[in-house]
Amino acid sequence: MKKSKFSDNQIIGILKQAESGTPVPELCRQHGMSSASFYK
């Protein structure tokens, strides 16, 4: 299995930002990932 580009703590932080209302496209730009990666 491929190793994730982000650590577990980074993933949790990104998901918390999404829950707090930050738009997904904005999160993807900030963290350098595609929206498909976010939803995966």
PyMOL Python script that loads the backbone (N, CA, C, O; Angstrom):
from pymol import cmd

cmd.read_pdbstr("""\
ATOM      1  N   MET A   1       0.840  -1.182   0.000  1.00  0.00           N
ATOM      2  CA  MET A   1       0.000   0.000   0.000  1.00  0.00           C
ATOM      3  C   MET A   1       0.883   1.242   0.000  1.00  0.00           C
ATOM      4  O   MET A   1       1.926   1.278   0.654  1.00  0.00           O
ATOM      5  N   LYS A   2       0.452   2.257  -0.741  1.00  0.00           N
ATOM      6  CA  LYS A   2       1.230   3.479  -0.865  1.00  0.00           C
ATOM      7  C   LYS A   2       1.189   4.286   0.428  1.00  0.00           C
ATOM      8  O   LYS A   2       0.145   4.392   1.072  1.00  0.00           O
ATOM      9  N   LYS A   3       2.329   4.849   0.801  1.00  0.00           N
ATOM     10  CA  LYS A   3       2.409   5.674   2.001  1.00  0.00           C
ATOM     11  C   LYS A   3       1.750   7.023   1.739  1.00  0.00           C
ATOM     12  O   LYS A   3       1.924   7.610   0.671  1.00  0.00           O
ATOM     13  N   SER A   4       1.001   7.505   2.711  1.00  0.00           N
ATOM     14  CA  SER A   4       0.296   8.781   2.586  1.00  0.00           C
ATOM     15  C   SER A   4       1.272   9.949   2.589  1.00  0.00           C
ATOM     16  O   SER A   4       2.302   9.912   3.261  1.00  0.00           O
ATOM     17  N   LYS A   5       0.934  10.984   1.830  1.00  0.00           N
ATOM     18  CA  LYS A   5       1.750  12.200   1.784  1.00  0.00           C
ATOM     19  C   LYS A   5       1.624  12.972   3.090  1.00  0.00           C
ATOM     20  O   LYS A   5       2.525  13.724   3.461  1.00  0.00           O
ATOM     21  N   PHE A   6       0.511  12.785   3.784  1.00  0.00           N
ATOM     22  CA  PHE A   6       0.221  13.520   5.012  1.00  0.00           C
ATOM     23  C   PHE A   6       0.253  12.593   6.222  1.00  0.00           C
ATOM     24  O   PHE A   6      -0.115  11.422   6.129  1.00  0.00           O
ATOM     25  N   SER A   7       0.697  13.128   7.359  1.00  0.00           N
ATOM     26  CA  SER A   7       0.687  12.339   8.589  1.00  0.00           C
ATOM     27  C   SER A   7      -0.742  12.274   9.131  1.00  0.00           C
ATOM     28  O   SER A   7      -1.621  13.008   8.682  1.00  0.00           O
ATOM     29  N   ASP A   8      -0.955  11.403  10.082  1.00  0.00           N
ATOM     30  CA  ASP A   8      -2.289  11.273  10.681  1.00  0.00           C
ATOM     31  C   ASP A   8      -2.739  12.589  11.309  1.00  0.00           C
ATOM     32  O   ASP A   8      -3.903  12.973  11.196  1.00  0.00           O
ATOM     33  N   ASN A   9      -1.809  13.277  11.973  1.00  0.00           N
ATOM     34  CA  ASN A   9      -2.171  14.549  12.614  1.00  0.00           C
ATOM     35  C   ASN A   9      -2.556  15.603  11.582  1.00  0.00           C
ATOM     36  O   ASN A   9      -3.468  16.394  11.818  1.00  0.00           O
ATOM     37  N   GLN A  10      -1.873  15.622  10.445  1.00  0.00           N
ATOM     38  CA  GLN A  10      -2.209  16.572   9.389  1.00  0.00           C
ATOM     39  C   GLN A  10      -3.587  16.277   8.816  1.00  0.00           C
ATOM     40  O   GLN A  10      -4.364  17.198   8.563  1.00  0.00           O
ATOM     41  N   ILE A  11      -3.895  15.012   8.611  1.00  0.00           N
ATOM     42  CA  ILE A  11      -5.201  14.623   8.077  1.00  0.00           C
ATOM     43  C   ILE A  11      -6.301  15.040   9.033  1.00  0.00           C
ATOM     44  O   ILE A  11      -7.328  15.567   8.604  1.00  0.00           O
ATOM     45  N   ILE A  12      -6.104  14.814  10.317  1.00  0.00           N
ATOM     46  CA  ILE A  12      -7.102  15.201  11.315  1.00  0.00           C
ATOM     47  C   ILE A  12      -7.314  16.709  11.303  1.00  0.00           C
ATOM     48  O   ILE A  12      -8.448  17.180  11.388  1.00  0.00           O
ATOM     49  N   GLY A  13      -6.223  17.465  11.196  1.00  0.00           N
ATOM     50  CA  GLY A  13      -6.322  18.921  11.148  1.00  0.00           C
ATOM     51  C   GLY A  13      -7.096  19.406   9.935  1.00  0.00           C
ATOM     52  O   GLY A  13      -7.915  20.319  10.040  1.00  0.00           O
ATOM     53  N   ILE A  14      -6.842  18.799   8.787  1.00  0.00           N
ATOM     54  CA  ILE A  14      -7.544  19.177   7.557  1.00  0.00           C
ATOM     55  C   ILE A  14      -9.036  18.867   7.681  1.00  0.00           C
ATOM     56  O   ILE A  14      -9.874  19.674   7.281  1.00  0.00           O
ATOM     57  N   LEU A  15      -9.362  17.716   8.227  1.00  0.00           N
ATOM     58  CA  LEU A  15     -10.775  17.352   8.387  1.00  0.00           C
ATOM     59  C   LEU A  15     -11.484  18.273   9.379  1.00  0.00           C
ATOM     60  O   LEU A  15     -12.652  18.611   9.184  1.00  0.00           O
ATOM     61  N   LYS A  16     -10.789  18.678  10.434  1.00  0.00           N
ATOM     62  CA  LYS A  16     -11.388  19.616  11.391  1.00  0.00           C
ATOM     63  C   LYS A  16     -11.650  20.966  10.744  1.00  0.00           C
ATOM     64  O   LYS A  16     -12.665  21.605  11.022  1.00  0.00           O
ATOM     65  N   GLN A  17     -10.728  21.409   9.871  1.00  0.00           N
ATOM     66  CA  GLN A  17     -10.943  22.655   9.146  1.00  0.00           C
ATOM     67  C   GLN A  17     -12.178  22.542   8.249  1.00  0.00           C
ATOM     68  O   GLN A  17     -12.959  23.488   8.149  1.00  0.00           O
ATOM     69  N   ALA A  18     -12.355  21.399   7.603  1.00  0.00           N
ATOM     70  CA  ALA A  18     -13.507  21.187   6.728  1.00  0.00           C
ATOM     71  C   ALA A  18     -14.803  21.197   7.544  1.00  0.00           C
ATOM     72  O   ALA A  18     -15.809  21.757   7.108  1.00  0.00           O
ATOM     73  N   GLU A  19     -14.778  20.579   8.722  1.00  0.00           N
ATOM     74  CA  GLU A  19     -15.963  20.563   9.584  1.00  0.00           C
ATOM     75  C   GLU A  19     -16.313  21.952  10.090  1.00  0.00           C
ATOM     76  O   GLU A  19     -17.483  22.250  10.332  1.00  0.00           O
ATOM     77  N   SER A  20     -15.311  22.798  10.252  1.00  0.00           N
ATOM     78  CA  SER A  20     -15.567  24.138  10.775  1.00  0.00           C
ATOM     79  C   SER A  20     -16.095  25.091   9.703  1.00  0.00           C
ATOM     80  O   SER A  20     -16.429  26.239   9.999  1.00  0.00           O
ATOM     81  N   GLY A  21     -16.171  24.618   8.460  1.00  0.00           N
ATOM     82  CA  GLY A  21     -16.791  25.424   7.423  1.00  0.00           C
ATOM     83  C   GLY A  21     -15.883  25.930   6.330  1.00  0.00           C
ATOM     84  O   GLY A  21     -16.343  26.645   5.440  1.00  0.00           O
ATOM     85  N   THR A  22     -14.611  25.587   6.362  1.00  0.00           N
ATOM     86  CA  THR A  22     -13.703  26.010   5.302  1.00  0.00           C
ATOM     87  C   THR A  22     -14.062  25.249   4.021  1.00  0.00           C
ATOM     88  O   THR A  22     -14.175  24.023   4.053  1.00  0.00           O
ATOM     89  N   PRO A  23     -14.244  25.945   2.901  1.00  0.00           N
ATOM     90  CA  PRO A  23     -14.598  25.253   1.644  1.00  0.00           C
ATOM     91  C   PRO A  23     -13.509  24.270   1.216  1.00  0.00           C
ATOM     92  O   PRO A  23     -12.318  24.542   1.365  1.00  0.00           O
ATOM     93  N   VAL A  24     -13.932  23.132   0.687  1.00  0.00           N
ATOM     94  CA  VAL A  24     -12.993  22.088   0.275  1.00  0.00           C
ATOM     95  C   VAL A  24     -11.997  22.591  -0.773  1.00  0.00           C
ATOM     96  O   VAL A  24     -10.809  22.293  -0.651  1.00  0.00           O
ATOM     97  N   PRO A  25     -12.424  23.340  -1.799  1.00  0.00           N
ATOM     98  CA  PRO A  25     -11.419  23.822  -2.770  1.00  0.00           C
ATOM     99  C   PRO A  25     -10.333  24.683  -2.116  1.00  0.00           C
ATOM    100  O   PRO A  25      -9.172  24.625  -2.520  1.00  0.00           O
ATOM    101  N   GLU A  26     -10.700  25.467  -1.125  1.00  0.00           N
ATOM    102  CA  GLU A  26      -9.721  26.298  -0.407  1.00  0.00           C
ATOM    103  C   GLU A  26      -8.738  25.414   0.363  1.00  0.00           C
ATOM    104  O   GLU A  26      -7.534  25.669   0.347  1.00  0.00           O
ATOM    105  N   LEU A  27      -9.239  24.385   1.031  1.00  0.00           N
ATOM    106  CA  LEU A  27      -8.364  23.457   1.758  1.00  0.00           C
ATOM    107  C   LEU A  27      -7.388  22.766   0.804  1.00  0.00           C
ATOM    108  O   LEU A  27      -6.209  22.602   1.115  1.00  0.00           O
ATOM    109  N   CYS A  28      -7.894  22.369  -0.349  1.00  0.00           N
ATOM    110  CA  CYS A  28      -7.047  21.678  -1.321  1.00  0.00           C
ATOM    111  C   CYS A  28      -5.927  22.590  -1.803  1.00  0.00           C
ATOM    112  O   CYS A  28      -4.793  22.138  -1.966  1.00  0.00           O
ATOM    113  N   ARG A  29      -6.221  23.851  -2.032  1.00  0.00           N
ATOM    114  CA  ARG A  29      -5.176  24.800  -2.456  1.00  0.00           C
ATOM    115  C   ARG A  29      -4.146  25.001  -1.353  1.00  0.00           C
ATOM    116  O   ARG A  29      -2.944  25.022  -1.620  1.00  0.00           O
ATOM    117  N   GLN A  30      -4.611  25.150  -0.111  1.00  0.00           N
ATOM    118  CA  GLN A  30      -3.698  25.396   1.007  1.00  0.00           C
ATOM    119  C   GLN A  30      -2.733  24.237   1.224  1.00  0.00           C
ATOM    120  O   GLN A  30      -1.565  24.447   1.547  1.00  0.00           O
ATOM    121  N   HIS A  31      -3.225  23.013   1.046  1.00  0.00           N
ATOM    122  CA  HIS A  31      -2.426  21.840   1.396  1.00  0.00           C
ATOM    123  C   HIS A  31      -1.841  21.119   0.191  1.00  0.00           C
ATOM    124  O   HIS A  31      -1.155  20.108   0.342  1.00  0.00           O
ATOM    125  N   GLY A  32      -2.111  21.636  -1.007  1.00  0.00           N
ATOM    126  CA  GLY A  32      -1.504  21.063  -2.208  1.00  0.00           C
ATOM    127  C   GLY A  32      -2.001  19.680  -2.558  1.00  0.00           C
ATOM    128  O   GLY A  32      -1.201  18.797  -2.869  1.00  0.00           O
ATOM    129  N   MET A  33      -3.301  19.474  -2.514  1.00  0.00           N
ATOM    130  CA  MET A  33      -3.861  18.172  -2.867  1.00  0.00           C
ATOM    131  C   MET A  33      -5.067  18.377  -3.772  1.00  0.00           C
ATOM    132  O   MET A  33      -5.600  19.482  -3.872  1.00  0.00           O
ATOM    133  N   SER A  34      -5.486  17.320  -4.419  1.00  0.00           N
ATOM    134  CA  SER A  34      -6.655  17.406  -5.283  1.00  0.00           C
ATOM    135  C   SER A  34      -7.914  17.163  -4.465  1.00  0.00           C
ATOM    136  O   SER A  34      -7.852  16.601  -3.371  1.00  0.00           O
ATOM    137  N   SER A  35      -9.047  17.584  -4.991  1.00  0.00           N
ATOM    138  CA  SER A  35     -10.304  17.355  -4.271  1.00  0.00           C
ATOM    139  C   SER A  35     -10.609  15.853  -4.217  1.00  0.00           C
ATOM    140  O   SER A  35     -11.232  15.389  -3.262  1.00  0.00           O
ATOM    141  N   ALA A  36     -10.184  15.099  -5.214  1.00  0.00           N
ATOM    142  CA  ALA A  36     -10.383  13.648  -5.185  1.00  0.00           C
ATOM    143  C   ALA A  36      -9.640  13.015  -4.012  1.00  0.00           C
ATOM    144  O   ALA A  36     -10.144  12.089  -3.377  1.00  0.00           O
ATOM    145  N   SER A  37      -8.441  13.518  -3.731  1.00  0.00           N
ATOM    146  CA  SER A  37      -7.677  13.016  -2.584  1.00  0.00           C
ATOM    147  C   SER A  37      -8.387  13.349  -1.277  1.00  0.00           C
ATOM    148  O   SER A  37      -8.384  12.548  -0.342  1.00  0.00           O
ATOM    149  N   PHE A  38      -8.990  14.524  -1.216  1.00  0.00           N
ATOM    150  CA  PHE A  38      -9.703  14.918  -0.006  1.00  0.00           C
ATOM    151  C   PHE A  38     -10.864  13.953   0.267  1.00  0.00           C
ATOM    152  O   PHE A  38     -11.031  13.479   1.390  1.00  0.00           O
ATOM    153  N   TYR A  39     -11.650  13.671  -0.755  1.00  0.00           N
ATOM    154  CA  TYR A  39     -12.823  12.822  -0.564  1.00  0.00           C
ATOM    155  C   TYR A  39     -12.490  11.355  -0.406  1.00  0.00           C
ATOM    156  O   TYR A  39     -13.291  10.588   0.129  1.00  0.00           O
ATOM    157  N   LYS A  40     -11.323  10.958  -0.864  1.00  0.00           N
ATOM    158  CA  LYS A  40     -10.897   9.572  -0.704  1.00  0.00           C
ATOM    159  C   LYS A  40     -10.604   9.293   0.747  1.00  0.00           C
ATOM    160  O   LYS A  40     -10.228   8.174   1.097  1.00  0.00           O
TER     161      LYS A  40
END
""", "prot")
cmd.dss("prot")
cmd.show_as("cartoon", "prot")
cmd.util.cbc("prot")
cmd.orient("prot")
